[in-house]
Amino acid sequence: MFIDFTKQKIRTVVSAVSIGLISFGGYAQDKAILQVKKETNSQGLNSLQSQFKRESEAAKKRVEEHLRKQSLLRSATPESASDDNSHRELMDVGEDGTLYYYTTYNDGAAKTTRTDKLHPSSGLGYNLTGEGEMIGIWEGSTVNGNHEAFTGRVIVKEEGVEPIYGNIDPLNVTRNDSHADHVGGTLIGAKHADGGRAAGMAPNATLLSYDWFNDNQEIIQAVKDHNLLVSNHSYGWDASYLPKYDFGKYGQYARKMDELANKAPYYLHVKSAGNDRGSNLSDDGYDLIYGVSAAKNILTIAAAEKVEEYKNASSVKMSWFSNWGPTDDGRIKPDISGNGVNVYSADRYSTSAYTTKSGTSMSAPNVSGSLLLLQQYYKRLNGFYMRAATLKGLALHTASEAGRNPGPDYEFGWGLLNAEKAAEAIKNNGELSMIKEINLDNNEVHTFKVRKNSDEPLMVSISWNDLAYNVSPFDTTVDDSTPVLVNDLDIRIIDSENKETLPWKLNPATPSAGATRGDNIVDNIEKIEVVGGAAGEVYTVTITHKGVLTGNQQAVSVVVTGGSRVSGACNLAQWSRSKAYKKGDIVEYLGDRFEAKFWSQGSVPFSNDQWGAWMLLGECGTNNNKSTITLISPEPNTNVEHGKLVQVKASVTNAALSFSSVFLKIQRPGETFLLEPKSVVGNVYTFDYSPNTNREEVLSIVAINEQGVKSTKDLELDFTLNQSPKLELISAQNEFQNNLEAIPVKIKATDIDGAVEKVYMSYTNVYGVVKENIEMLKEGNVYSVVITPENLMDQFDITIVAIDNLGKKSDSVTVQRRIGNGEKNIAPVVFIHTPFEGTTFDLTESLEVELAYTSYNEFFEGPEQLVRSEVYLNGNLIREENYENSHYFSEETTLRISELGAYTVKVRSLDERGAWGEAEVSFEVVKNPEIRFTNLTEGNLYTLNKGELLDVNVEVVKGSSDIQFVEYLTYEYNDINFFPRVEFYSSTEAPYSFQYDPKRGSSEIYITATVVDVNGKTNSASVTIYTEKDKIQPPYPNPTTGIVNIPWDAALGKAIVGVYSSRNIEQFSKTFESGNEFQIDLSALNKGVYFVLVQSKDGFYFKEHKVILE
């Protein structure tokens, strides 16, 4: 429990109310739903739904136009087929032409996240199955509700598969993939599914199943119709189509989800992070968060391997594919991890089929299904649900540590979901933990106090649904670091000595670095861990904000674990009793005391709110009843030495209160120890302290009274620090020997402030022999041992360390003895990788030739080392390197060439026994011919009359040799042809020009011109232009009331005209004999949009026109 949860403005008011116990049943369900409905902004959701609909329709038009341009309107080839069985569909086309595809991110899951501990089979009493709860799933297709794993608990919310854009679904061949069933099975698979191997996280929950078209609109409808709390989205953009600026960006798609979250505060969107880390889209694996995954108020899920038994952070292994953060502004993404490797669940191919899949698509339902159980449990105990920010904050707060460093990171997020620990926090809420939803007003400082429970860390976190940040859909800035946090809240913990602890934060500039503590200005979750400190110590927690709160108030979720209630009795003299008191009146905090208004003399000052009952302690004054500590022994400035026991005695008194703990605090660099008293006689506490003078120590006596107030008395002692022994190697230097002679190892060991106790040697060799802590023989201050090799081609790695009589170790000394094969020395092998022998280079203003080479000793010589390399260019030494402890080296350098001619590069390598190896290559630097277009400009349109040709003129400049010929390759894309026209031309005489005859109509022509000299040296130039030649005009009038005239070219022969509805239903078709214009009549058709398809009978000409019938 907690006390003093106060709002410090000018003065703070705390309600003194009494809460009784109520029984929750069917009424609790109604009450919980009413609470969700009450806080859901239905009007705002309706407006947002309309906005999403408009944006979706606009996106469909953009996609439709793109598909038509790509001649996919009636193509039978789907774009979504993929070797990895993933599902992909085009959803939008960006202003810059970026293609936004949705794609899916393809037993042990419950065990990994300890969700199995919440199931009835665990025997822990939680008995959570999701029964009576609903969870949403949006996927590339709907879930097959007939599968045995779902036992009639799937509600499909899509009426069949509707065409996507206009009149086709170009991707319909993948609509029935098994991805949705597998994800759905992980969410709600029945406990009996495949003998329990395929059981889901919430095995009795109901699943609302949707496909991914119009997903945002449908989410809003599900919130309004079903009070949806959690939904799973195991899909996202196909990253291979995204421009660089989309990675890490908080864009319009993330903003939409944040808007939705603020209007539906109980709805949590759970999203897979994506599987792109193995696709070489990022040099170091970071900066792979994009699209909705970058939203602030959702939960983005990474994929970890299955965890059989969690012991510590190293138990959690990252998958090879899961996307890593950060976002551009440095926020912690992904948020949390679940099991996404080899997850066993339902398959589509029969009603009893199961399969194993890996991906963040699998880790997301592992998390979202578990979160639904936490909502079920919270409602069972409290009668209402948690807000989404509370559920998210609780999951991140209680996550198991993962990753290389303490705290969050950009790989695992806040760690691995620990559903059991989250449930414990719910169970202990009000006693050993706290889950609280508050409203922070503008300029408010919200404070409360907690008492540390035990030696476990005290952890306090805040989370909130932050407002959507304004973004421009036209912004293409790469890695914009501007924070997108709108309301920046802060949490701090202050101990009784006014020491402040700050929350975790990460630095996006060095994404692999560990988390540090500081002012977090980007994340809408902040978490503080107090490691150390004594049980019983009281801390003050403050929640504030920067600047002005947008909206003047921010809903905040607070989670505390490792803290407990402060309780006791208050002296009535400190309470004002000038007026009569009755139940329900208020108590005010006046800065140094509480004043109870309307108080009767016979009453006890008492309040009871949802923090639980609390009473103030002692005199309620400003000194908080601090204790008095008087040191009895040792005397100040006493000298203490290592190994000599020091008895510490102190008198500890408090006039009004008893003590919860008194201890001796010992602080060393990087660690703190708390020593309990050996004896307590009256108010005298005795401690037996044994100094460790290998390091400086700071000692203090700490007393914590029952009110949680800490008093401290520092001890002033003089330490005689123990110095480390020093080692000096005499023999067995780092050497190579070519025989099996014994290896004498000698070393000198000294200790200036003590005596050397022992000197130990350890060694390993290449045959797997390990000898540890061999005690060396002592002769004065020289220690020795002999190693006898048994095999040639060996290597001994020797380590020596000394220990003094006080237990202090020396720095270790290492030495390496290498043994050859007993035969003569062979020169090292040298290999030049680039340039290749005989390569020619074109001389430019800054020609740089990359030189890469390696060298090594032949294996059969043994572990002989290389000591030096040299590089020569045409006999001149241009580079040299010396090496230590190297059997192999690989080097790269750049040769800067400024003159034509022949060049020879020689690389030499020297081994430690004096043998040189070498290699060389030759190359030539020449001047290549040059070519450029003189009359065609990139991107220009050229209009030609019937029979007119396009002149293609070039300028050619010879290089080192005469010109042999110029060749041209043309690709022409014409609006009346499906496939490009490809032609080849060649010219051997200046001016090397030619004339090209474009096809009729509009064309895009790509021309490459290549010049070749007599020695085969080449150069190329290319240009893309557009032509219009004798173009056939479109049908007219348009719009029309019925009659449509269709221009034609008689040279094309017969024409076939087909009329189709917007849903690809043929209305009629007609064939016309050759002529210059035809006429059709649409007056018998209904008003609307039609597509008129005009083509020549031989198929050479093919053109579609959109016609509006009014």
Buried (B, 14 or more C-beta within 10 A) or exposed (E): BBBBBBBBEEEBEBEBEEEEEEEBEEEBBEBBBEBBEEEBEEEBBEBBBEBBBEBBEEBBEBBBEBBBEEBBBEEEEBBBEBEEEBBBBBBBBBEEEBBBBBBBBBBBBBBBBBBBBBBEEBEBEBBBBBEEBBBBBBBBBBBBBEBBBBBEBBBBBBEEBEEBBBBBBBBBEBBBBBBBBBBBBBBBBBBEBBEEEBBBBBBBBBBBBBBBBBBBBBBBBBBBEBBBBBBBBBBBBBBEBBEEBBBBBBBBBBBBBBBBBBBBBBBBBBBBBBBBBEEEBBEEBBBBBBBBBBBBBBBBBBBBBBBEEBEEBEBBEBBEBBBBBBBBBBBBBBBBBBBBBBBBBBBBEEBEBBBBBBBBBBBBBBBBBBBBBBBBBBBBEBBBBBBBBBBBBBBBBBBBBBBEEEBBBBBBBBBBBBBBBBBBBBBBBBEBBBBBBBEBBBEBBBBBBBBBBEEEBBBBBBBBBBBBBEBEEEEBEEBBBEBBBBBBBBBBBBBBEEEEBBBBBBBBEEBEBBBEBEEBEBBBBBBBBBEBBBBBBBBBBBBBBEEEBEEEEBBBBBBBBBBBBBBBEBBBEBBBBEEEBEEEBBBBBEEEBBBBBBBEEEBEBBBBBEBBBBBBBBBBEEEBBBBEBEBEEBEEEEEBBBEEEBEBBBEBEBEEBEBBBBBBBBBEEEEEEBBEBEEEEEBBBBBEBEBBBBEEBEBBBBBBBBBBBBBBBEBEBEBEBBBBBBBEBEEBEBEBBBEBEEBEBBBBBBBEBBEBBBBBBBBBBBEEEEBEEBEBEEEEEBBBBEBEBEEBBBBBBBBBBBBBBBEBEBEEBEBBBBBBBEEEBBBBBBBBEEBEEEEBBBBEEEBEBEBEBBBBBEEEBBBBBBBBBBBBBEEEEBBEBEBEEBBEBEBEEEBEBEEEEEBEBBBBBBBBBEBEBBBEBBBEBBBBBBBEBEEBEEEEEBEBEEEBEBEBEBBBEBBBBEBBBBBBBBBBBBBBBEEBBEEEBEBEEEEBBBEBEBBBBBBBBBBEBBBBBEBEBBBEBEBBBBBBBBBBEBBBEBEBEEEBBBBBBEEBBBBBBBBBBEEEEEBEEEEBEBEEBBEBEBEEBEEEEBBBBBBBBEEEBBBBBEBEBE
